[in-house]
Amino acid sequence: MEAVMTDEDTGSKLKWLWLAVLVIVVDLGTKALATALLTYANPVPVVPMFNLTLLHNTGAAFSFLAGADGWQRWFFVTLALVVSVVLVYWLRSLKRSETWTAIAIVLILGGALGNVYDRVVHGYVVDFLHFYWQDWHFPAFNVADIAITVGAGMMILDMFRKPSDEAADGSK
């Protein structure tokens, strides 16, 4: 007989989608504030080693492909939407005990969709958080990027936190 998983079996991790919505709202809100209050490429010192600097990124992380002819906009939109669908299906399949993974997934999902909004509406992603050390400047980023990074870090940590399925059942 084939067992059918119910919401009770999986713990219905879709309930965590509220966190993705929160990431999107905070991300888009802070980007709107940055756009309204900052002048493009004009750093506003906050504390030593940190400025608010409004920048537009037409590429991906670290401005990857920013110099391309424009095709990268729709490539990154499509990629993020496909990844988002995969993440939601993955979220649906999680077991009750996989809350850490659910949170990691929805952080990545919220960040991806926050940046997709920018790409579709503006043609670029709004970045404004700018850290530096002396003459070395870390690429500017935004709240969506933080959520994606934290979610990915949680997934990496999770690989070390729990034993693999093979180790758990005693096989190799």
MIDOSE-1310 file (N, C-alpha, C; in nm, 2 decimals, decimal comma, always signed):
residues 172
meav	+0,08/-0,12/+0,00/+0,00/+0,00/+0,00/+0,09/+0,12/+0,00; +0,04/+0,22/-0,07/+0,12/+0,35/-0,08/+0,07/+0,45/+0,03; +0,16/+0,50/+0,10/+0,12/+0,60/+0,21/+0,11/+0,74/+0,14; +0,00/+0,81/+0,18/-0,02/+0,94/+0,14/+0,01/+1,04/+0,25
mtde	+0,10/+1,14/+0,23/+0,14/+1,23/+0,33/+0,03/+1,34/+0,35; -0,01/+1,37/+0,47/-0,11/+1,47/+0,49/-0,04/+1,59/+0,55; -0,11/+1,70/+0,57/-0,05/+1,82/+0,63/-0,01/+1,79/+0,77; -0,08/+1,70/+0,84/-0,04/+1,66/+0,97/+0,10/+1,59/+0,97
dtgs	+0,12/+1,50/+0,87/+0,25/+1,43/+0,86/+0,36/+1,53/+0,84; +0,34/+1,62/+0,75/+0,45/+1,71/+0,71/+0,46/+1,83/+0,81; +0,36/+1,85/+0,89/+0,37/+1,97/+0,98/+0,34/+2,10/+0,91; +0,29/+2,09/+0,79/+0,25/+2,20/+0,70/+0,34/+2,32/+0,72
klkw	+0,46/+2,31/+0,66/+0,56/+2,42/+0,67/+0,52/+2,54/+0,59; +0,41/+2,53/+0,51/+0,37/+2,65/+0,43/+0,33/+2,76/+0,53; +0,30/+2,73/+0,65/+0,27/+2,84/+0,75/+0,38/+2,94/+0,76; +0,50/+2,90/+0,73/+0,62/+2,99/+0,74/+0,62/+3,09/+0,63
lwla	+0,53/+3,08/+0,53/+0,54/+3,18/+0,42/+0,52/+3,32/+0,47; +0,46/+3,34/+0,59/+0,44/+3,48/+0,64/+0,58/+3,54/+0,66; +0,68/+3,47/+0,69/+0,82/+3,52/+0,70/+0,87/+3,57/+0,57; +0,84/+3,50/+0,46/+0,88/+3,55/+0,33/+0,81/+3,68/+0,30
vlvi	+0,68/+3,69/+0,33/+0,61/+3,81/+0,31/+0,67/+3,93/+0,39; +0,71/+3,90/+0,51/+0,77/+4,00/+0,60/+0,90/+4,05/+0,54; +0,98/+3,96/+0,49/+1,11/+3,99/+0,42/+1,08/+4,09/+0,30; +0,98/+4,05/+0,22/+0,95/+4,13/+0,10/+0,91/+4,27/+0,14
vvdl	+0,82/+4,28/+0,24/+0,77/+4,41/+0,29/+0,88/+4,50/+0,34; +0,96/+4,44/+0,43/+1,07/+4,52/+0,49/+1,17/+4,56/+0,38; +1,20/+4,46/+0,29/+1,30/+4,49/+0,18/+1,25/+4,60/+0,09; +1,13/+4,59/+0,04/+1,07/+4,69/-0,05/+1,05/+4,83/+0,02
gtka	+1,02/+4,82/+0,15/+1,00/+4,95/+0,23/+1,13/+5,02/+0,25; +1,24/+4,94/+0,28/+1,37/+5,01/+0,30/+1,43/+5,06/+0,17; +1,40/+4,99/+0,06/+1,45/+5,03/-0,07/+1,38/+5,16/-0,11; +1,25/+5,17/-0,08/+1,17/+5,29/-0,12/+1,22/+5,41/-0,04
lata	+1,25/+5,38/+0,09/+1,31/+5,49/+0,17/+1,44/+5,54/+0,12; +1,53/+5,44/+0,09/+1,66/+5,47/+0,04/+1,65/+5,55/-0,09; +1,56/+5,51/-0,18/+1,54/+5,58/-0,31/+1,49/+5,72/-0,28; +1,40/+5,74/-0,19/+1,34/+5,87/-0,16/+1,44/+5,97/-0,09
llty	+1,52/+5,91/+0,00/+1,60/+6,00/+0,09/+1,75/+6,01/+0,05; +1,80/+5,92/-0,04/+1,94/+5,93/-0,07/+1,96/+5,98/-0,21; +2,07/+6,04/-0,24/+2,11/+6,08/-0,37/+2,20/+5,97/-0,43; +2,17/+5,93/-0,55/+2,25/+5,82/-0,62/+2,40/+5,84/-0,60
anpv	+2,46/+5,73/-0,55/+2,61/+5,72/-0,54/+2,67/+5,82/-0,45; +2,59/+5,89/-0,37/+2,64/+5,98/-0,27/+2,64/+5,92/-0,13; +2,76/+5,88/-0,08/+2,76/+5,81/+0,05/+2,71/+5,90/+0,17; +2,63/+5,84/+0,26/+2,59/+5,91/+0,38/+2,65/+5,83/+0,49
pvvp	+2,76/+5,89/+0,56/+2,82/+5,82/+0,67/+2,72/+5,79/+0,79; +2,72/+5,67/+0,84/+2,63/+5,64/+0,95/+2,72/+5,62/+1,08; +2,81/+5,53/+1,06/+2,91/+5,50/+1,17/+3,04/+5,47/+1,09; +3,16/+5,47/+1,16/+3,28/+5,43/+1,09/+3,26/+5,29/+1,02
mfnl	+3,30/+5,28/+0,90/+3,30/+5,16/+0,82/+3,16/+5,13/+0,76; +3,07/+5,22/+0,78/+2,93/+5,19/+0,72/+2,87/+5,32/+0,67; +2,83/+5,32/+0,55/+2,75/+5,43/+0,48/+2,62/+5,38/+0,43; +2,53/+5,47/+0,41/+2,41/+5,44/+0,33/+2,45/+5,50/+0,19
tllh	+2,45/+5,42/+0,09/+2,48/+5,47/-0,05/+2,39/+5,41/-0,15; +2,30/+5,49/-0,21/+2,21/+5,44/-0,31/+2,28/+5,40/-0,44; +2,27/+5,27/-0,47/+2,33/+5,22/-0,60/+2,22/+5,13/-0,67; +2,24/+5,12/-0,80/+2,15/+5,03/-0,88/+2,24/+4,92/-0,94
ntga	+2,20/+4,79/-0,92/+2,27/+4,68/-0,96/+2,19/+4,61/-1,07; +2,24/+4,61/-1,20/+2,17/+4,54/-1,31/+2,21/+4,40/-1,32; +2,32/+4,36/-1,24/+2,37/+4,23/-1,24/+2,31/+4,14/-1,13; +2,39/+4,04/-1,09/+2,35/+3,96/-0,98/+2,45/+3,99/-0,86
afsf	+2,47/+3,90/-0,77/+2,56/+3,92/-0,66/+2,69/+3,97/-0,70; +2,74/+4,07/-0,63/+2,87/+4,14/-0,66/+2,87/+4,19/-0,80; +2,75/+4,23/-0,85/+2,74/+4,30/-0,98/+2,78/+4,20/-1,10; +2,77/+4,07/-1,07/+2,80/+3,97/-1,18/+2,70/+4,00/-1,30
laga	+2,76/+4,01/-1,41/+2,69/+4,04/-1,54/+2,63/+4,18/-1,55; +2,67/+4,27/-1,46/+2,61/+4,40/-1,46/+2,64/+4,47/-1,60; +2,75/+4,44/-1,66/+2,79/+4,51/-1,78/+2,73/+4,44/-1,91; +2,64/+4,34/-1,89/+2,58/+4,28/-2,01/+2,48/+4,37/-2,08
dgwq	+2,44/+4,33/-2,20/+2,35/+4,42/-2,28/+2,21/+4,43/-2,24; +2,17/+4,38/-2,13/+2,03/+4,39/-2,08/+1,96/+4,26/-2,07; +2,01/+4,16/-2,14/+1,94/+4,03/-2,14/+1,94/+3,97/-2,00; +2,04/+4,01/-1,92/+2,05/+3,95/-1,78/+1,94/+3,98/-1,69
rwff	+1,87/+4,10/-1,72/+1,75/+4,13/-1,64/+1,65/+4,02/-1,64; +1,61/+3,98/-1,76/+1,50/+3,87/-1,77/+1,56/+3,74/-1,74; +1,68/+3,71/-1,76/+1,75/+3,59/-1,72/+1,74/+3,57/-1,57; +1,77/+3,68/-1,49/+1,77/+3,67/-1,35/+1,63/+3,67/-1,29
vtla	+1,53/+3,73/-1,36/+1,39/+3,73/-1,32/+1,34/+3,58/-1,34; +1,37/+3,52/-1,45/+1,33/+3,39/-1,48/+1,39/+3,29/-1,38; +1,52/+3,30/-1,36/+1,59/+3,21/-1,27/+1,53/+3,22/-1,13; +1,51/+3,35/-1,08/+1,46/+3,36/-0,95/+1,31/+3,31/-0,93
lvvs	+1,23/+3,32/-1,04/+1,10/+3,27/-1,03/+1,10/+3,12/-1,03; +1,18/+3,06/-1,11/+1,19/+2,91/-1,11/+1,24/+2,86/-0,98; +1,35/+2,92/-0,93/+1,40/+2,88/-0,79/+1,29/+2,90/-0,69; +1,21/+3,01/-0,70/+1,10/+3,03/-0,60/+1,00/+2,92/-0,60
vvlv	+0,96/+2,87/-0,72/+0,87/+2,76/-0,73/+0,93/+2,64/-0,67; +1,05/+2,61/-0,70/+1,12/+2,49/-0,64/+1,12/+2,50/-0,49; +1,15/+2,62/-0,44/+1,16/+2,64/-0,29/+1,02/+2,62/-0,23; +0,91/+2,66/-0,29/+0,78/+2,64/-0,23/+0,75/+2,49/-0,23
ywlr	+0,78/+2,42/-0,34/+0,75/+2,27/-0,34/+0,84/+2,20/-0,24; +0,96/+2,25/-0,22/+1,05/+2,19/-0,12/+0,99/+2,22/+0,02; +0,94/+2,34/+0,04/+0,88/+2,38/+0,17/+0,76/+2,29/+0,20; +0,68/+2,26/+0,10/+0,56/+2,18/+0,12/+0,60/+2,03/+0,16
slkr	+0,71/+1,99/+0,11/+0,75/+1,85/+0,14/+0,82/+1,83/+0,27; +0,85/+1,93/+0,34/+0,92/+1,92/+0,47/+0,84/+1,85/+0,58; +0,91/+1,78/+0,66/+0,85/+1,71/+0,77/+0,83/+1,80/+0,89; +0,75/+1,76/+0,99/+0,73/+1,85/+1,11/+0,85/+1,89/+1,18
setw	+0,95/+1,81/+1,18/+1,08/+1,84/+1,25/+1,17/+1,93/+1,18; +1,14/+1,97/+1,06/+1,23/+2,04/+0,97/+1,21/+2,19/+0,97; +1,18/+2,25/+1,09/+1,15/+2,39/+1,10/+1,27/+2,48/+1,06; +1,39/+2,44/+1,10/+1,51/+2,52/+1,06/+1,52/+2,53/+0,91
taia	+1,50/+2,42/+0,84/+1,51/+2,43/+0,69/+1,40/+2,51/+0,64; +1,28/+2,50/+0,70/+1,16/+2,58/+0,65/+1,19/+2,73/+0,66; +1,25/+2,77/+0,77/+1,29/+2,91/+0,79/+1,39/+2,96/+0,69; +1,49/+2,87/+0,67/+1,60/+2,90/+0,57/+1,54/+2,92/+0,43
ivli	+1,45/+2,83/+0,39/+1,38/+2,84/+0,26/+1,30/+2,96/+0,24; +1,22/+3,00/+0,34/+1,14/+3,12/+0,33/+1,22/+3,25/+0,33; +1,33/+3,25/+0,40/+1,42/+3,37/+0,40/+1,48/+3,38/+0,25; +1,52/+3,28/+0,19/+1,57/+3,28/+0,06/+1,46/+3,32/-0,04
lgga	+1,35/+3,26/-0,02/+1,23/+3,29/-0,11/+1,19/+3,44/-0,10; +1,18/+3,49/+0,02/+1,15/+3,64/+0,04/+1,25/+3,73/-0,02; +1,38/+3,70/+0,00/+1,48/+3,78/-0,06/+1,48/+3,77/-0,21; +1,46/+3,65/-0,26/+1,46/+3,64/-0,41/+1,35/+3,72/-0,47
lgnv	+1,23/+3,71/-0,41/+1,11/+3,78/-0,47/+1,12/+3,93/-0,45; +1,19/+3,98/-0,34/+1,21/+4,12/-0,32/+1,30/+4,18/-0,43; +1,40/+4,10/-0,47/+1,49/+4,15/-0,57/+1,43/+4,13/-0,71; +1,34/+4,03/-0,73/+1,27/+4,01/-0,86/+1,18/+4,13/-0,88
ydrv	+1,11/+4,18/-0,78/+1,03/+4,30/-0,79/+1,11/+4,41/-0,85; +1,22/+4,44/-0,79/+1,31/+4,55/-0,84/+1,34/+4,53/-0,99; +1,38/+4,41/-1,03/+1,43/+4,38/-1,16/+1,31/+4,40/-1,26; +1,19/+4,36/-1,22/+1,08/+4,37/-1,31/+1,03/+4,52/-1,32
vhgy	+1,02/+4,59/-1,21/+0,97/+4,73/-1,21/+1,08/+4,83/-1,25; +1,20/+4,81/-1,20/+1,30/+4,92/-1,23/+1,41/+4,88/-1,33; +1,43/+4,75/-1,35/+1,53/+4,70/-1,44/+1,66/+4,68/-1,37; +1,67/+4,70/-1,24/+1,79/+4,69/-1,16/+1,74/+4,66/-1,02
vvdf	+1,84/+4,62/-0,93/+1,81/+4,60/-0,79/+1,86/+4,72/-0,71; +1,78/+4,77/-0,62/+1,82/+4,89/-0,54/+1,91/+4,83/-0,43; +2,03/+4,88/-0,41/+2,12/+4,85/-0,30/+2,15/+4,98/-0,23; +2,18/+4,97/-0,10/+2,21/+5,09/-0,02/+2,29/+5,07/+0,10
lhfy	+2,31/+4,95/+0,14/+2,39/+4,92/+0,26/+2,54/+4,90/+0,22; +2,63/+4,98/+0,27/+2,76/+4,99/+0,21/+2,86/+4,99/+0,32; +2,93/+4,88/+0,34/+3,04/+4,86/+0,43/+3,18/+4,88/+0,37; +3,27/+4,93/+0,44/+3,41/+4,94/+0,39/+3,51/+4,94/+0,50
wqdw	+3,63/+4,92/+0,46/+3,75/+4,92/+0,55/+3,86/+4,99/+0,48; +3,89/+5,11/+0,53/+3,99/+5,20/+0,46/+3,96/+5,22/+0,32; +4,04/+5,17/+0,22/+4,01/+5,18/+0,08/+3,94/+5,06/+0,02; +3,91/+4,96/+0,10/+3,84/+4,84/+0,05/+3,69/+4,86/+0,07
hfpa	+3,61/+4,84/-0,03/+3,47/+4,86/-0,02/+3,40/+4,73/-0,06; +3,31/+4,68/+0,04/+3,23/+4,56/+0,01/+3,12/+4,61/-0,08; +3,08/+4,53/-0,18/+2,97/+4,57/-0,27/+2,84/+4,60/-0,19; +2,77/+4,71/-0,22/+2,65/+4,75/-0,16/+2,55/+4,64/-0,17
fnva	+2,46/+4,63/-0,07/+2,35/+4,53/-0,07/+2,23/+4,58/-0,01; +2,13/+4,49/+0,01/+2,00/+4,54/+0,06/+1,94/+4,43/+0,16; +1,82/+4,45/+0,21/+1,76/+4,36/+0,31/+1,74/+4,22/+0,24; +1,70/+4,22/+0,11/+1,67/+4,09/+0,04/+1,80/+4,01/+0,04
diai	+1,91/+4,08/+0,01/+2,04/+4,01/+0,01/+2,08/+3,95/+0,14; +2,04/+4,02/+0,25/+2,07/+3,97/+0,39/+1,99/+3,85/+0,41; +1,86/+3,85/+0,37/+1,77/+3,73/+0,40/+1,82/+3,61/+0,32; +1,86/+3,63/+0,19/+1,92/+3,52/+0,11/+2,04/+3,47/+0,17
tvga	+2,13/+3,55/+0,22/+2,26/+3,51/+0,28/+2,24/+3,43/+0,41; +2,15/+3,49/+0,49/+2,12/+3,42/+0,62/+2,05/+3,28/+0,59; +1,96/+3,28/+0,50/+1,89/+3,15/+0,47/+1,99/+3,05/+0,41; +2,08/+3,09/+0,32/+2,18/+3,00/+0,27/+2,28/+2,96/+0,38
gmmi	+2,32/+3,05/+0,47/+2,40/+3,01/+0,58/+2,34/+2,91/+0,67; +2,21/+2,93/+0,69/+2,13/+2,83/+0,78/+2,13/+2,69/+0,71; +2,12/+2,69/+0,58/+2,12/+2,56/+0,51/+2,26/+2,49/+0,52; +2,36/+2,57/+0,51/+2,50/+2,52/+0,52/+2,52/+2,46/+0,66
ldmf	+2,48/+2,54/+0,76/+2,49/+2,50/+0,90/+2,41/+2,37/+0,92; +2,29/+2,36/+0,86/+2,21/+2,25/+0,88/+2,28/+2,12/+0,83; +2,36/+2,13/+0,73/+2,43/+2,01/+0,68/+2,52/+1,96/+0,79; +2,57/+2,04/+0,88/+2,66/+2,00/+0,99/+2,59/+1,97/+1,12
rkps	+2,47/+2,02/+1,13/+2,39/+2,01/+1,25/+2,33/+1,87/+1,27; +2,28/+1,81/+1,16/+2,20/+1,69/+1,17/+2,28/+1,58/+1,09; +2,27/+1,46/+1,14/+2,33/+1,35/+1,06/+2,26/+1,32/+0,93; +2,33/+1,27/+0,84/+2,27/+1,24/+0,71/+2,18/+1,12/+0,73
deaa	+2,08/+1,11/+0,63/+1,99/+1,00/+0,64/+2,06/+0,86/+0,64; +2,17/+0,85/+0,57/+2,25/+0,73/+0,57/+2,30/+0,69/+0,70; +2,36/+0,79/+0,77/+2,42/+0,77/+0,91/+2,31/+0,74/+1,01; +2,19/+0,80/+0,99/+2,08/+0,78/+1,08/+2,02/+0,64/+1,08
dgsk	+2,02/+0,58/+0,95/+1,96/+0,44/+0,95/+2,07/+0,33/+0,95; +2,20/+0,37/+0,98/+2,30/+0,28/+1,00/+2,37/+0,22/+0,87; +2,32/+0,27/+0,75/+2,39/+0,23/+0,63/+2,49/+0,32/+0,59; +2,57/+0,29/+0,48/+2,68/+0,37/+0,43/+2,65/+0,41/+0,29
